[in-house]
Amino acid sequence: MTESTNPTPADEPKADETFTWTNETPSPDAAKGGGATAAANILDSVRDVVDELAERAAPTVRELSARAAELTAMAADRAAPLAKRAGEVTADASGKLASRSREWASGLRASVATAEHPVEPETTATAPTPGFEPAKGSSETTEESGQG
C-alpha cells in the first residue's frame, strides 16, 4: 500500500504561531476601584432599605411590646394569689417538718445515750416493810436494833 500525502500548495500562507488579544484588559487598580464602588453602592442601598424598614416597623414593635407587657401583668396578677398560697402551705409544712425532725433527733440521741451508757439499777436502801424484821446479818440497820 502506498501512502499518499497531500502536498501543501506553495501559494497558501503558513500558520502564524503568535497570538494577540483583541481587547485590552483594565489595569488591576481600575478593576478594584470599580468593584469597590459597586460594593459601596450596594451597601448604601441596603442601609437605606434597613433604615426605612426600621422607621416603618417602630410603631408595630412598640404596639407588640405594649401587648406583651399587658399579658405579663395579667399573668402576674393571676399568679400572685397562687404563689401566696403556695408560700403559706410551704411555711406550714416546713414548721411541721422542723418539729418532727427535732423529736426524731432527741429520740435518736436518747437511744444512742442508753446504748453507750446503760442505766445501772439504783442501790439505795428501801424502807422496811412494816411488821417484818430484816434478816440477821443484813447490812440494814434500824433504830430499834441499834438501841437494843
Summary of the structure (lengths in Angstrom):
residues: 148
radius of gyration: 57.2
end to end distance: 174.7
largest distance: 180.2
contacts: 204
relative contact order: 0.03
helix: 64%
strand: 0%
